[in-house]
Amino acid sequence: MARVPYLTASDAPPSVAATLGKLAPLHVFGLMAHAETAFRPWLRFGGALLTDLALDAALRELAILRVGQLAASYEWDQHVPIALAAGVTREQIDALDAEDWSAFDDPTRAALDFVTGVVDGDVDDARYAAIARHLPDREIVELALVAGHYLMLARMMVALRIDPDPAAGPEALRIG
C-alpha cells in the first residue's frame, strides 16, 4: 500500500489539478503531483526524454526497461508496451527479462551494461569505453539522463511504495 495518497484532479491543489486532469490516471502522476512546483517541469523534462532525444527510441526504452528490471517493476510494467511501440521486439524484451544479452547487438549490449552501471553506481572506464565506441557524446549524455531519471523515479516508487497500475501504453504519454 502506498505511503502517500495519490492525488486526482478533484483533490489536487489548484496549481496542478488541471494538468493532472489531462493525464492518464496513473499512480506515478498522482504521486508526483504532490511536488506542486516541480510537477509540471518534471512532466516537461520527462516528455523531452520520451520524445525529443537524438537517442534511438528503442534503445531509450530498453534502457528504461533495464532500470525497471533492476530497481522498480512499475517501470518495467508500464514501459513494455511503450517499448513495443518504439520498435523493440517481444523477443528482445523476453531476452532482457531473462538477462540473455546475446540477443542484442554490440551497441545495445554496451548500452544495457552502461545503464546497469548507472543503477549500480559503477560506470568504470571499461563500461564507458564500450558505450563510447558506439554512441556519440550527445547520445551518451542522453542515455545517462534517461537512466538517471528513471532510477530517481524507481527509488521514489520503492520508498513511497507505489501500487502497480495496469500498463497504460504509449497513449498515456500524450497530455490532453
DABELSUL-V506802 format. One record per backbone hydrogen bond with DSSP energy under -1.0 kcal/mol. CO is the residue of the C=O (numbers start at 0). NH is the residue of the N-H. E is the energy in kcal/mol with one decimal. If there is no record, write none. Layout:
<<CO,NH,E> <CO,NH,E>>
This chain:
<<7,11,-1.6> <12,15,-2.1> <12,16,-1.8> <15,19,-2.8> <16,20,-2.2> <18,21,-1.2> <19,22,-1.2> <21,175,-1.9> <23,25,-2.8> <25,29,-1.9> <26,30,-2.5> <27,31,-2.5> <28,32,-1.9> <29,6,-2.1> <30,33,-1.5> <31,34,-1.8> <33,35,-1.9> <34,37,-1.0> <34,38,-2.0> <37,41,-2.8> <38,42,-2.3> <39,43,-2.4> <40,44,-2.7> <41,45,-3.1> <42,46,-2.6> <43,47,-2.3> <44,48,-2.2> <45,49,-1.6> <46,50,-1.4> <47,51,-2.5> <55,59,-2.5> <56,60,-2.4> <57,61,-2.3> <58,62,-2.2> <59,63,-2.3> <60,64,-2.8> <61,65,-2.3> <62,66,-2.3> <63,67,-2.8> <64,68,-2.9> <65,69,-2.1> <66,70,-2.7> <71,74,-1.1> <71,75,-1.1> <72,76,-3.0> <73,77,-2.3> <74,78,-2.4> <75,79,-1.5> <78,82,-3.0> <79,83,-2.3> <80,84,-2.0> <81,85,-1.4> <82,87,-2.5> <83,86,-1.2> <88,92,-2.2> <89,93,-2.6> <90,94,-2.3> <91,95,-2.7> <92,96,-2.7> <93,97,-1.9> <94,99,-3.2> <95,98,-1.5> <99,102,-1.2> <100,103,-1.8> <104,108,-2.6> <105,109,-2.6> <106,110,-2.1> <107,111,-2.8> <108,112,-2.4> <109,113,-2.3> <110,114,-2.6> <111,115,-2.1> <112,116,-2.1> <113,117,-2.1> <114,118,-2.5> <115,119,-2.8> <116,120,-1.4> <116,121,-2.5> <121,123,-1.1> <123,127,-2.4> <124,128,-2.8> <125,129,-2.1> <126,130,-1.9> <127,131,-2.6> <128,132,-1.2> <130,133,-1.4> <130,134,-2.3> <135,139,-2.0> <136,140,-2.6> <137,141,-2.4> <138,142,-2.5> <139,143,-2.4> <140,144,-2.4> <141,145,-2.7> <142,146,-2.7> <143,147,-2.9> <144,148,-2.9> <145,149,-2.5> <146,150,-2.0> <147,151,-2.3> <148,152,-2.3> <149,153,-2.3> <150,154,-2.7> <151,155,-2.2> <152,156,-3.0> <153,157,-2.4> <154,158,-2.6> <155,159,-2.8> <156,161,-2.4> <159,2,-2.5> <168,171,-1.7> <169,172,-1.8> <170,173,-1.3>>
